[in-house]
Amino acid sequence: MQDQTKLLEVTGLCTTFHKNGRALPALRNVSFGVNRGEVLGLVGESGSGKSVTLRSIMGLARRYGDVTGQVRWNGRDLISMSDRALRRFQGREIAMIFQEPMTSLNPLLTVGLQLEETLRAHTDLPRAARLDRAIEMLDLVGIPSAAQRLKDYPHQFSGGMRQRVMIAIALAAEPKLLLADEPTTALDVTIQAQILDLILRLAQDMDMGVVLVTHDLGVVAQTCDNVAVMYAGRIVEQGPVRDVLRAPHHPYTVGLMRSVPENIAPRTPLYSVPGVPPALDALPAGCAFAPRCAACIDACTQERPAMTLITDQRQVACFNPITKTQGNAA
């Protein structure tokens, strides 16, 4: 990352949903920061809280649950803002790409109208300039014959092209931070690589911070500067991506690394982390990963480990962190 200007500071973020009288703590004390020009990866199993983190930052999760903590942007706390004030930031300062473009795009409107709608809401451009900007954005994300394709509907685009349209819409107002929620889901490998390359190139050109949600550690290794590993609504390890993936300290991170097919010898059964993640309404008293952890000690079942600095840039929430001499413990 070239510039260390802090864009976003998330501190103690908690999000709780309620169902049938039960509290479901989807996020518990999540904290991280994103710098200008940085790509931060959020990784973890399904249900670990990655997508909820992005929706909580954007103010979308509070429509359905209770969100507390701080999300600071240029000295202002987005959590305490009214919905009206927050809408000024959505799209203009912080933009989001969702997992499935077919359900995120309005099937009844042309992509040109949807691009223009974003520009009308977040810029002061006159209509003619909005049209020019829409064409420019479609061209920027690699859609051929951009001026003609403005008149097409979402179903007339392939999956990869629909995701390019979503990227164009998200970046139309030139936001300073992009939240990308598994932007390559359901795309083939070749298209995945093209979409990720596109996001990274545009982020670099625009000096934009990116938070990339993914379950693919290969993607993280290739695209991210820093990584935060999530489990059961908490960040359990974070730091520079090369350091974390080369020498993970949390047993869960070790398990994720062992699960990568490229790390498994030929003709050897695929590895998966033993057990299943806990239900949100039945979390263990101590560390949520303790029932699945081969490195578990007594303290792990009695209290929840706090995030602890291992080095200046490495943090881990574990009473018995893994070292090189211990080897794999998941």
C-alpha positions in Angstrom: 0.0 0.0 0.0 1.4 3.3 -1.0 -0.5 5.8 1.2 -1.1 5.3 5.0 -3.9 7.8 5.2 -6.6 6.1 7.3 -9.9 5.9 5.5 -12.0 3.8 7.8 -11.6 2.8 11.4 -14.0 0.1 12.8 -13.9 -0.4 16.6 -15.9 -2.8 18.7 -18.5 -3.4 16.0 -21.3 -5.7 17.3 -24.4 -6.7 15.3 -27.2 -8.7 16.9 -30.3 -10.1 15.1 -33.4 -11.3 16.8 -35.5 -14.3 15.8 -38.4 -15.9 17.7 -37.3 -14.1 20.9 -33.7 -15.3 20.6 -30.7 -13.0 20.2 -28.3 -14.0 17.4 -24.9 -12.2 17.9 -23.7 -12.1 14.3 -20.7 -9.8 15.0 -18.9 -9.5 18.3 -16.4 -6.8 18.9 -15.0 -6.6 15.4 -12.2 -4.0 15.0 -10.0 -3.2 12.0 -8.8 -0.2 9.9 -8.4 0.4 6.1 -5.9 2.7 4.6 -6.0 4.6 1.4 -4.8 2.3 -1.4 -5.0 -0.8 0.8 -6.7 -4.0 -0.1 -7.9 -5.8 3.1 -9.2 -9.4 2.8 -11.9 -10.8 5.1 -11.8 -14.6 5.1 -13.6 -17.4 6.9 -16.2 -20.1 6.6 -19.8 -19.3 5.5 -21.6 -17.7 8.5 -18.5 -16.3 10.0 -19.8 -12.7 9.7 -17.9 -11.4 6.7 -20.9 -10.2 4.8 -22.6 -8.9 7.9 -19.5 -6.8 8.6 -19.9 -5.0 5.2 -23.6 -4.5 5.7 -23.1 -3.1 9.1 -20.5 -0.6 7.8 -22.9 0.4 5.0 -25.8 0.9 7.5 -27.8 -1.9 5.9 -27.8 -4.3 8.8 -29.4 -1.9 11.2 -32.7 -2.3 9.3 -32.9 -5.8 10.6 -30.9 -5.8 13.9 -29.1 -3.9 16.5 -25.7 -2.4 15.5 -23.3 -0.9 18.1 -19.7 0.1 18.2 -18.0 2.7 16.0 -17.4 3.0 12.3 -15.4 6.2 11.9 -15.0 7.9 8.6 -13.1 11.2 8.5 -13.7 11.7 12.2 -17.5 11.0 12.0 -19.2 7.9 13.4 -21.4 6.3 10.8 -23.2 4.2 13.4 -24.7 7.2 15.1 -25.8 8.9 11.9 -29.4 9.1 10.9 -30.5 7.1 7.8 -30.8 10.4 5.9 -27.3 11.5 6.7 -25.9 8.0 6.0 -27.3 8.0 2.5 -24.9 10.8 1.6 -22.1 8.4 2.2 -23.5 5.3 0.5 -22.3 5.3 -3.0 -20.5 8.7 -2.8 -17.8 8.0 -0.2 -18.3 4.2 0.3 -19.6 1.9 -2.3 -20.5 -1.8 -2.3 -20.5 -4.7 -4.8 -22.9 -7.5 -3.8 -22.4 -11.2 -4.4 -25.1 -11.9 -7.1 -25.4 -9.2 -9.7 -28.6 -10.7 -11.2 -30.5 -10.1 -7.9 -28.7 -6.7 -7.3 -29.6 -5.2 -10.6 -33.2 -4.1 -11.3 -34.4 -6.4 -14.1 -37.0 -3.8 -15.2 -34.5 -1.0 -15.9 -31.8 -0.7 -18.5 -28.3 -0.6 -17.2 -28.0 2.9 -18.5 -30.9 4.1 -16.3 -29.4 2.3 -13.3 -26.0 4.0 -13.9 -27.7 7.4 -14.4 -29.7 6.9 -11.2 -26.5 6.4 -9.2 -24.9 9.5 -10.8 -28.0 11.6 -10.2 -28.1 10.6 -6.5 -24.4 11.1 -5.8 -23.1 13.8 -8.1 -24.1 17.2 -9.4 -23.6 16.3 -13.0 -26.3 17.5 -15.5 -28.1 14.9 -17.5 -25.9 15.1 -20.6 -22.8 14.7 -18.5 -24.3 11.8 -16.6 -24.9 10.0 -19.9 -21.3 10.6 -21.0 -20.1 9.4 -17.6 -22.2 6.2 -17.8 -20.7 5.4 -21.2 -17.2 6.1 -19.8 -17.8 3.8 -16.9 -19.0 0.9 -19.0 -16.0 1.4 -21.3 -13.7 1.5 -18.2 -14.9 -1.9 -17.0 -14.4 -3.5 -20.4 -17.9 -3.7 -21.8 -17.7 -3.4 -25.7 -19.9 -1.0 -27.5 -20.7 0.8 -24.3 -23.0 3.5 -25.8 -25.2 0.8 -27.3 -25.2 -1.4 -24.3 -26.6 1.3 -22.1 -30.0 0.5 -23.6 -29.8 -3.2 -22.7 -31.4 -4.9 -19.7 -29.5 -7.0 -17.1 -30.7 -10.3 -18.6 -29.0 -9.4 -21.9 -25.6 -9.6 -20.2 -23.6 -12.7 -19.2 -22.8 -13.3 -15.5 -19.3 -11.8 -15.9 -20.6 -8.8 -17.8 -23.4 -8.2 -15.2 -20.7 -8.1 -12.5 -18.8 -5.6 -14.6 -22.0 -3.5 -14.7 -22.2 -3.7 -10.9 -18.6 -2.5 -10.6 -19.3 0.4 -13.0 -22.3 1.4 -10.9 -20.4 1.1 -7.6 -17.5 3.2 -8.9 -19.5 5.8 -10.9 -19.3 8.4 -8.2 -15.6 7.7 -7.5 -15.9 6.5 -3.9 -12.9 6.4 -1.7 -13.6 2.9 -0.3 -15.1 -0.1 -2.0 -16.7 -3.0 -0.1 -16.7 -6.1 -2.3 -18.8 -9.0 -1.0 -17.5 -12.1 -2.9 -17.7 -10.3 -6.2 -16.7 -13.5 -8.2 -19.3 -15.9 -6.8 -20.8 -18.2 -9.4 -18.3 -17.1 -12.1 -15.9 -19.4 -13.9 -12.3 -19.3 -13.0 -11.2 -17.3 -16.0 -13.9 -14.6 -15.5 -13.1 -14.6 -11.7 -9.5 -13.6 -12.5 -10.7 -10.9 -14.9 -13.1 -9.4 -12.4 -10.5 -9.4 -9.6 -7.8 -7.9 -11.9 -10.3 -5.2 -12.9 -11.2 -4.3 -9.3 -7.5 -4.1 -8.3 -6.5 -2.0 -11.3 -9.4 0.5 -10.8 -8.6 0.7 -7.1 -5.0 1.5 -7.9 -5.9 4.0 -10.5 -8.4 5.7 -8.2 -6.2 5.4 -5.0 -9.1 3.6 -3.4 -9.3 1.4 -0.4 -10.9 -2.0 -0.8 -12.4 -4.5 1.7 -12.6 -7.9 -0.2 -14.8 -10.6 1.3 -13.9 -14.1 0.1 -13.5 -17.7 1.2 -10.7 -18.3 -1.3 -7.2 -18.0 0.4 -5.6 -18.1 -3.1 -7.4 -14.9 -4.0 -6.3 -13.3 -0.8 -2.7 -14.3 -1.4 -2.7 -12.8 -4.8 -4.7 -9.6 -4.2 -4.6 -8.4 -0.6 -2.2 -6.4 1.4 -3.6 -7.4 4.8 -6.0 -10.1 5.9 -8.5 -10.5 8.8 -9.6 -14.1 9.6 -13.2 -14.3 10.9 -14.8 -17.1 13.0 -18.2 -17.1 14.6 -18.6 -13.3 14.3 -15.1 -12.4 15.6 -11.8 -11.6 14.0 -9.4 -14.2 15.4 -6.2 -13.2 13.5 -5.1 -10.3 11.3 -2.0 -8.9 9.8 0.0 -8.6 6.6 -1.2 -11.2 4.2 2.2 -12.7 3.5 3.0 -13.1 7.2 -0.4 -14.6 8.2 -0.5 -17.1 5.3 3.2 -18.0 5.7 3.1 -18.5 9.5 -0.5 -18.5 10.9 -0.8 -18.3 14.7 -4.4 -19.1 15.2 -5.4 -22.8 14.9 -8.4 -21.9 12.8 -6.2 -20.1 10.3 -3.9 -23.1 10.3 -6.9 -25.3 9.5 -8.0 -23.0 6.6 -4.5 -23.1 5.1 -4.5 -26.9 5.3 -7.9 -27.0 3.5 -6.5 -25.3 0.4 -6.3 -28.0 -2.3 -3.0 -26.7 -3.6 -1.5 -27.5 -0.1 -2.6 -31.1 -0.2 -0.4 -33.8 -1.7 -1.7 -35.6 -4.9 -3.9 -38.7 -4.2 -4.5 -37.5 -0.7 -8.0 -37.0 0.8 -9.0 -33.3 0.9 -8.7 -31.8 4.4 -11.5 -30.0 6.2 -11.4 -28.4 9.6 -13.0 -31.0 12.0 -16.5 -30.2 13.4 -18.9 -27.4 12.5 -19.2 -23.7 13.4 -21.4 -23.1 16.5 -24.9 -21.8 16.2 -25.1 -18.1 17.0 -27.6 -18.7 19.8 -25.5 -21.4 21.4 -21.9 -20.0 21.4 -19.5 -21.7 23.9 -18.6 -19.8 27.1 -15.0 -19.5 26.1 -13.4 -19.4 22.6 -15.9 -20.3 20.0 -13.3 -22.4 18.1 -12.4 -24.5 21.2 -14.7 -27.5 20.5 -12.9 -27.9 17.1 -9.4 -27.1 18.2 -6.6 -29.6 18.7 -4.6 -27.0 20.6 -7.3 -26.2 23.1 -6.3 -25.8 26.7 -8.4 -25.2 29.9 -8.5 -21.4 29.5 -10.0 -21.8 26.1 -13.2 -23.3 27.5 -13.5 -20.8 30.3 -13.1 -17.3 28.9 -13.0 -15.6 25.5 -9.4 -14.7 24.3 -8.8 -11.0 23.5 -7.0 -9.8 20.5 -3.3 -9.7 21.4 -0.4 -8.1 19.5 2.2 -10.7 18.5 4.3 -8.2 16.5 3.7 -4.5 15.5 1.4 -5.7 12.7 0.2 -9.1 13.8 -2.8 -9.8 16.2 -4.3 -13.0 17.3 -7.1 -14.0 19.7 -5.8 -17.2 21.1 -4.6 -18.5 24.5 -2.3 -21.1 22.9 -1.2 -19.6 19.5 0.7 -21.8 17.1 4.4 -21.3 16.6 6.6 -22.8 13.9 8.0 -25.3 16.4 4.5 -26.5 17.3 3.4 -27.1 13.7 -0.2 -27.6 12.5 -2.7 -28.0 15.3 -6.1 -27.8 13.6 
